[in-house]
Amino acid sequence: MITNPILPGFNPDPSFCRVGSDYYIATSTFEWYPGVQIHHSTDLANWTLASRPLNRATQLDMRGNPDSCGIWAPCLSHADGRFWLVYTDVKRLDGAFKDAPNYIVSCDTIDGEWSDPIYVNSSGFDPSLFHDDDGRKYFMNMQWNHRGSGTGGNPVHDSFDGILLQEWSEAGGLTGPIKNIYPGTARGLTEAPHIFKRNGWYYLTTAEGGTGYDHAVTLARSRDIWGPYENHPDLHVMSTKGAPDHSVQRTGHGQYVEAEDGSPWHTFLMGRPIKDEKGNGRYCPCGRETGIARCVWRDDWLYLEVGGLLPPERIATEASPRTDFAAVHDSFEILPPEFQWLRTPEPDRIFRVSYGALTLIGRESIGSWFEQAMVARRQEHLAYRAETTVDFAPDTYQQAAGLITYYNRFKFHAALVTQEPGIGRVLTLMSCLGDFPDGALTFPLSHPVPINDGPVHLTVDVRGPTQQYYWAQDDADPQPLGPALPAHIISDEGGRGEHASFTGAFVGMVAFDITGQGKEARFTRFAYKPQPIERS
């Protein structure tokens, strides 16, 4: 069986590409570095991380980017013997404007050294590159409209002002006329354009309805790439709007690929919501993930093989998907591939790996948008246990290091080794419970816990909407550290809700030193182990 999601954890906006018998999916990484994740498969069920191509300062520097900005919606394609990657580095989220420069890089191999970026334009995000069979290339993106109500071409959402198309070449850049080829349907928020060609038709796939629970994959077609485009008889190929009990939710934003055997497939963005600890709401701690669906063609229109608009949770195939997600690193010889850090192209300023340990160099606060010493991995399961061992000798309460569950600067919990005046070295808990009203810190422990010198073992046990920290020293059994905490806050919907932030929960190691002295914390072990859970 293929089981959705095929890329669990924060892996949104899947761009789908086939080269021979090899399949590739590129997903957004937002403020996490290096930029863009590209996964590889030969059977559509089992996927491995092949590369993160934007990995140096000349390609990407996100220092100063707000939360949920950075790399949005890459487009991966293959033509002329090369891979092409189009991406946006978004510099502003809130307010009327979106500063959204779009770039193109290329590489002969998926895991090679990708080129320095070619700047294309900044007229909107979600860029895409289409290679026509006559050798011409076309660049698309949605057009962002900052002018307010009543000024756009879509009757539902003025800011998403249609899909722009213009011819592009590597030598000459954008050339010729710019045309708005598609205003979108009444679902609105039209974005994420991708064009593919079949039987003389140009098909335009877009995402609509926002990236929350009204999301949809929309399809239109034309005999001419410049349009006009007629909408699909059902408008959308897939959507879970109005089906709150379906196990796969938030379906939209994907891309079509014809498999090597000729069968049609479509990726999609998805979420797996849970309720909070009181049984209310819908929260996706794993963020926006990637799913896949097998399709069929009828009258030159694409439909889900299962019928209707609801994507399948499972697809029967001969492949056996991966089941072992546990990762235990009893020492650090290299940085394991599942880990990333935030924003900076200068990782040597925030961490190093040597002598079997990961050493974090304390920099700015957990709330910084510039230089934050955090190395973390995606939450891929609704329940898991993560463990680490840290050796840290702080001199002041302005220095701290430990184990963090993190979404962004307003949504996190951290168990930290720090210093408390009059007590000495202690453990404390620090939380931020959402971006309202002011993102204030809370400290769930009534009193800091005094600890001895030497390494401290920290564990977090996450079970759906709640999490519990534990600690131990020497050979003692772990004991709870503070009360159970609300894990559902560490999600897309935590705080201001589903359209305010767009990444996913991470768990990892963190250190800060707001004295500016760069106090170091040494981590010698990290483990991530899925746990069973009853879905709510």
C-alpha positions in Angstrom: 0.0 0.0 0.0 0.9 3.6 -0.5 -0.2 5.4 2.7 -0.7 9.2 2.8 1.1 11.2 3.7 4.0 9.9 1.6 6.2 12.7 3.0 5.1 13.0 6.7 5.8 16.1 8.7 6.3 19.6 7.4 6.7 19.0 3.6 4.2 21.4 1.9 3.6 22.6 -1.7 4.8 19.4 -3.5 6.2 19.9 -7.0 6.3 16.5 -8.8 8.8 15.5 -11.5 9.7 12.3 -13.3 13.0 11.5 -15.1 12.9 8.0 -16.6 12.1 5.6 -13.7 13.0 8.2 -11.1 10.5 10.4 -9.3 11.2 13.6 -7.4 9.2 15.8 -5.1 10.4 19.3 -4.1 8.8 20.9 -1.1 8.9 24.3 0.7 11.2 24.8 3.6 10.2 28.4 4.6 12.7 29.8 7.1 14.5 26.5 7.7 18.0 26.1 6.2 19.2 24.7 3.8 16.4 25.6 1.4 14.0 23.3 -0.4 13.7 19.5 0.3 13.9 17.2 -2.7 12.9 13.6 -2.1 13.4 10.7 -4.5 11.5 7.5 -5.2 11.4 4.7 -7.7 8.0 3.2 -6.6 6.0 6.2 -5.4 5.6 4.7 -2.0 9.1 4.9 -0.5 10.8 8.3 -0.5 14.3 9.4 0.6 15.8 12.8 1.0 18.0 13.4 -2.1 19.2 17.0 -1.6 18.6 20.4 -0.1 19.9 22.4 -3.1 19.9 26.0 -1.6 22.8 25.6 0.8 25.1 28.6 0.5 24.9 32.3 1.0 25.0 33.2 -2.7 21.8 31.2 -3.2 19.9 32.0 0.0 20.3 34.2 3.1 17.1 34.4 5.2 18.5 36.4 8.2 15.8 38.8 9.1 13.0 36.9 7.3 9.8 36.8 9.5 8.3 33.5 10.6 6.7 31.6 7.8 8.6 33.6 5.2 11.6 32.3 3.2 11.2 29.6 0.6 7.7 29.2 -0.7 6.4 26.7 -3.2 9.4 25.6 -5.4 8.8 24.2 -8.8 11.1 21.3 -9.9 11.4 20.3 -13.6 13.8 18.5 -16.0 14.7 19.6 -19.5 17.7 20.0 -21.7 19.6 17.4 -19.7 19.3 19.5 -16.5 17.1 19.9 -13.4 15.6 23.3 -13.0 14.3 24.7 -9.7 12.2 27.8 -9.4 11.6 29.4 -5.9 10.5 32.4 -4.0 12.3 33.9 -1.0 9.5 35.8 0.7 10.6 38.7 2.8 7.3 39.9 4.3 4.2 38.1 5.5 1.8 40.4 7.4 0.2 43.5 5.9 -0.8 44.5 2.4 2.5 43.9 0.7 4.4 40.7 -0.1 8.0 41.2 -1.0 8.5 38.1 -3.1 11.6 37.8 -5.3 11.6 34.8 -7.6 14.7 32.9 -8.7 15.8 30.0 -10.9 18.7 27.6 -10.3 19.8 24.5 -12.2 22.0 21.4 -11.9 23.0 18.4 -14.0 22.2 16.0 -11.1 19.7 16.2 -8.4 22.3 16.0 -5.6 25.0 18.0 -7.2 26.1 21.6 -6.7 23.3 23.8 -8.0 24.0 27.1 -9.8 23.9 30.5 -8.4 20.4 31.9 -8.7 19.1 33.9 -11.7 16.7 36.6 -10.6 13.4 36.6 -12.6 10.8 38.9 -11.0 9.0 39.9 -7.8 5.4 40.3 -9.0 4.0 37.5 -6.9 4.9 34.1 -5.4 4.5 30.4 -6.3 6.6 30.6 -9.5 6.6 27.8 -12.0 8.6 27.0 -15.2 7.1 25.2 -18.1 9.2 23.7 -20.9 7.1 23.4 -24.1 7.8 20.7 -26.7 9.1 23.3 -29.2 11.9 24.3 -26.8 10.4 27.5 -25.5 10.1 28.1 -21.8 7.4 30.0 -19.9 7.5 31.5 -16.5 4.4 31.8 -14.3 3.4 33.1 -10.9 0.4 34.4 -9.2 0.0 38.2 -9.2 -0.1 39.8 -5.8 -2.4 42.8 -5.5 -1.8 45.2 -2.5 -4.5 47.7 -3.4 -7.4 46.4 -1.3 -11.1 45.5 -1.8 -12.7 45.8 -5.2 -9.5 46.2 -7.2 -8.6 42.7 -8.3 -9.7 40.4 -11.0 -11.1 37.6 -8.8 -14.5 38.3 -7.2 -13.6 36.5 -4.0 -10.1 37.5 -3.0 -8.6 40.7 -4.5 -5.0 40.1 -3.3 -4.7 36.9 -5.5 -5.1 38.7 -8.8 -4.7 35.9 -11.3 -1.9 33.9 -12.9 0.7 35.8 -15.0 2.5 34.1 -17.9 5.6 35.3 -19.8 8.2 33.7 -22.0 11.6 33.2 -20.4 15.0 32.0 -21.6 18.3 31.5 -19.7 20.1 33.9 -22.0 17.5 36.6 -22.3 15.4 36.4 -19.2 11.8 37.4 -19.4 10.8 38.5 -22.9 7.7 39.4 -24.8 4.2 40.2 -23.4 3.0 39.5 -19.9 -0.5 38.1 -19.8 -2.8 37.3 -17.0 -4.1 34.0 -18.3 -6.4 32.8 -15.5 -8.4 34.7 -12.9 -9.4 31.6 -10.9 -12.8 30.3 -9.8 -15.2 31.4 -7.2 -13.2 29.5 -4.6 -10.6 32.3 -4.8 -7.1 32.7 -3.5 -5.8 31.3 -6.8 -2.1 30.4 -6.6 0.5 27.6 -7.3 0.2 27.4 -11.1 1.7 24.5 -13.0 1.2 23.7 -16.7 1.5 20.3 -18.4 0.6 19.3 -21.9 -1.4 16.3 -23.1 -3.2 15.4 -26.4 -2.7 18.9 -27.7 -4.2 20.5 -24.5 -2.4 22.8 -22.1 -3.6 22.0 -18.6 -3.3 24.6 -15.9 -3.3 23.3 -12.3 -3.7 25.8 -9.5 -4.4 25.7 -5.8 -7.4 27.6 -4.5 -9.3 28.3 -1.3 -6.3 29.1 0.9 -4.0 26.5 2.5 -6.5 25.6 5.2 -9.6 23.5 5.3 -11.2 25.0 2.1 -8.1 24.1 0.0 -8.5 22.6 -3.4 -6.7 21.5 -6.6 -8.3 23.3 -9.5 -7.8 22.4 -13.2 -8.4 24.3 -16.4 -7.4 23.7 -20.0 -6.8 25.5 -23.3 -5.6 24.6 -26.8 -3.3 27.7 -26.6 -0.9 28.3 -23.8 -2.0 31.9 -23.7 -5.6 30.9 -23.2 -8.5 31.3 -22.8 -8.7 28.5 -20.3 -11.9 26.6 -19.6 -12.6 25.2 -16.1 -12.9 21.5 -15.3 -16.5 20.3 -15.3 -16.2 19.9 -11.5 -13.9 23.0 -11.2 -11.7 21.0 -8.8 -9.9 17.7 -9.1 -9.7 17.3 -5.3 -10.8 19.1 -2.1 -11.9 18.1 1.4 -14.0 21.2 2.0 -17.2 20.2 3.7 -15.9 16.7 4.7 -14.5 17.2 8.2 -14.6 13.5 9.1 -12.3 12.5 6.2 -8.9 11.4 7.5 -7.0 13.5 5.0 -7.7 17.2 5.2 -6.6 20.6 3.7 -6.1 19.0 0.3 -4.6 21.2 -2.5 -1.5 22.6 -4.1 0.0 19.7 -6.1 1.3 18.7 -9.5 0.5 16.2 -12.2 2.9 13.5 -13.4 2.5 10.6 -15.8 4.2 7.5 -14.4 6.6 5.4 -16.4 3.8 2.9 -17.1 1.5 5.7 -18.3 -0.7 5.9 -15.3 -1.7 9.4 -14.1 -0.7 10.6 -10.6 -1.1 13.9 -8.7 0.6 15.1 -5.6 -1.2 17.3 -3.1 -0.7 19.2 0.1 -2.5 17.7 3.1 -2.9 17.8 6.9 -3.8 15.3 9.7 -5.8 17.3 12.3 -6.2 16.4 15.9 -8.4 18.0 18.6 -7.0 19.9 21.6 -6.9 18.3 25.1 -10.5 19.3 25.7 -11.7 17.7 22.4 -12.1 20.9 20.5 -10.8 22.5 17.3 -8.6 21.1 14.6 -4.8 21.3 14.8 -2.1 20.0 12.5 1.1 19.6 14.5 2.8 17.9 11.6 2.0 20.9 9.5 1.3 20.7 5.8 2.4 17.3 4.5 2.6 15.7 1.0 0.2 13.1 -0.3 -0.4 11.4 -3.6 -3.4 10.1 -5.6 -3.8 7.9 -8.6 -6.0 9.5 -11.3 -7.9 8.6 -14.5 -8.6 10.5 -17.7 -12.2 10.8 -19.0 -13.0 13.1 -22.0 -9.6 14.7 -21.7 -10.3 15.7 -18.1 -8.5 14.4 -15.0 -10.4 12.8 -12.1 -9.4 10.9 -9.0 -9.4 7.2 -9.6 -11.5 6.7 -6.4 -14.1 9.1 -7.7 -15.4 12.3 -6.1 -13.1 15.0 -4.7 -11.8 13.3 -1.5 -8.3 12.0 -1.9 -7.5 8.5 -0.7 -5.7 7.7 2.5 -4.3 4.5 1.0 -3.6 3.3 -2.5 -3.1 -0.4 -3.4 0.3 -1.1 -5.0 3.0 -3.8 -4.9 5.3 -1.4 -2.9 6.0 -1.8 0.8 6.2 1.6 2.3 8.7 2.5 5.0 7.5 1.7 8.6 10.6 2.3 10.7 10.9 6.1 11.4 12.9 5.8 14.6 16.2 7.6 14.6 18.7 7.2 17.4 22.0 9.1 17.3 24.2 8.0 20.2 26.9 10.3 19.0 27.3 12.9 16.3 30.0 12.2 13.7 28.1 14.3 11.1 24.9 16.3 11.3 22.2 13.7 10.5 20.3 14.5 7.3 16.9 15.0 9.0 18.2 18.1 10.9 18.0 21.7 9.8 18.5 25.1 11.4 17.0 28.5 11.0 17.7 31.2 8.4 21.5 31.6 8.4 23.9 30.5 5.6 26.7 30.6 8.2 26.0 27.5 10.3 29.6 27.5 11.7 28.5 30.5 13.8 25.7 28.5 15.6 26.9 24.9 15.7 29.7 22.5 15.0 30.0 18.7 15.0 33.2 17.2 16.4 34.4 14.5 18.7 31.0 12.7 18.7 29.0 15.8 19.9 26.9 18.5 18.5 28.0 21.8 20.1 25.6 24.7 19.9 27.1 28.2 20.2 24.6 30.3 22.1 23.5 33.3 20.1 20.3 35.3 20.0 17.0 34.5 21.7 14.5 31.9 20.7 12.5 34.8 19.2 15.3 36.0 16.9 14.8 36.3 13.2 18.6 36.5 12.6 21.0 34.2 14.4 19.4 31.5 16.5 21.3 28.4 17.7 18.7 25.7 17.1 19.2 22.4 15.3 16.0 20.4 15.0 14.0 17.8 13.0 10.5 17.6 11.8 7.7 16.0 13.9 6.5 13.3 11.6 4.1 11.5 13.9 1.1 12.5 16.0 2.9 10.9 19.0 6.6 10.5 19.6 9.3 10.5 22.2 12.5 12.6 21.8 15.5 12.4 24.0 18.8 14.3 24.3 21.8 14.7 26.6 23.2 18.1 27.2 26.3 19.3 29.1 26.1 23.0 29.8 27.6 25.3 32.5 25.8 28.6 32.3 27.0 31.7 34.2 23.8 33.6 34.2 20.1 33.3 33.6 20.7 34.9 30.2 22.3 31.7 29.1 20.2 28.5 28.5 20.3 25.3 26.6 18.1 22.2 26.2 15.3 20.4 24.4 12.7 22.3 22.5 9.4 21.6 20.7 9.1 24.5 18.3 6.9 25.9 15.6 8.0 29.6 15.6 8.9 32.4 18.0 5.4 32.5 19.3 4.7 28.8 19.6 7.1 26.6 21.5 8.0 24.8 24.7 11.5 24.4 26.0 13.1 22.4 28.9 16.3 24.4 29.6 19.4 24.2 31.7 20.2 27.7 33.0 21.4 29.6 36.0 19.3 31.0 38.8 20.7 33.7 41.2 21.0 32.3 44.7 20.4 28.7 43.6 23.0 27.9 40.9 22.4 25.6 37.9 18.8 24.7 37.5 16.2 23.3 35.1 13.3 25.5 33.9 10.5 25.4 31.5 9.8 28.2 29.1 6.7 28.4 26.8 5.0 30.7 24.4 1.4 29.8 23.9 0.6 31.5 20.6 0.8 34.9 18.8 -1.9 36.6 20.8 -2.1 39.1 22.3 1.6 39.8 22.5 3.5 36.5 22.4 4.3 36.7 26.1 6.6 34.0 27.7 5.2 31.8 30.4 7.2 29.6 32.9 5.2 26.5 33.8 7.4 25.5 36.7 6.4 27.1 40.0 10.1 26.9 41.0 13.3 26.1 39.1 14.7 22.6 39.8 18.2 22.6 41.2 20.6 20.1 39.5 24.1 18.9 39.9 27.1 19.5 37.7 27.5 17.3 34.7 25.3 16.1 31.8 21.5 16.2 32.0 19.2 13.8 30.2 16.0 15.5 28.8 13.0 13.7 27.3 9.8 15.0 25.8 6.8 12.6 25.3 4.3 14.1 22.9 0.9 12.3 22.6 -1.3 14.2 20.3 -2.5 17.4 22.0 -0.4 17.1 25.1 3.3 16.8 25.9 5.3 16.0 29.1 9.0 16.7 29.8 11.2 14.4 31.9 14.7 14.8 33.2 17.4 12.7 34.9 21.1 12.8 35.9 23.6 10.1 36.3 21.9 6.7 36.4 18.7 7.9 38.0 15.3 7.1 36.5 13.6 9.9 34.6 11.2 12.0 36.5 8.5 14.5 35.3 9.6 18.1 34.8 6.6 20.3 35.5 3.1 19.7 34.3 1.7 18.4 31.0 1.8 21.1 28.4 -0.5 21.9 25.5 1.2 20.4 22.4 -1.6 21.4 20.1 -0.3 24.9 20.2 2.8 23.8 18.3 0.8 23.6 15.1 -0.4 25.6 12.1 -3.6 26.5 13.8 -2.2 27.3 17.2 -2.3 31.0 18.0 -4.0 33.1 15.3 -5.2 30.2 13.3 -4.8 28.3 10.1 -3.8 31.1 7.7 -1.4 33.0 10.0 1.5 30.5 9.8 2.5 27.7 7.4 5.2 25.4 8.6 5.0 22.6 11.1 6.3 21.3 14.5 10.0 20.6 15.0 11.8 19.0 18.0 15.5 19.5 18.7 18.3 21.1 20.5 18.6 24.8 21.4 20.9 27.2 23.1 20.9 31.0 23.6 23.3 33.5 25.2 21.8 36.9 25.1 24.9 38.3 26.9 26.6 38.0 23.5 29.5 35.9 24.8 28.6 32.7 22.8 28.4 30.3 25.6 28.6 26.7 24.3 26.3 23.7 25.0 27.5 20.2 24.1 24.8 17.6 23.1 26.0 14.0 22.9 22.8 12.1 22.0 19.5 12.6 20.3 16.7 10.1 19.6 13.4 10.3 17.9 10.9 7.4 18.4 7.3 7.2 17.1 4.7 6.2 19.7 1.2 4.7 19.3 -1.8 7.1 19.6 -5.5 7.0 19.2 -6.5 9.5 16.5 -9.2 11.9 17.8 
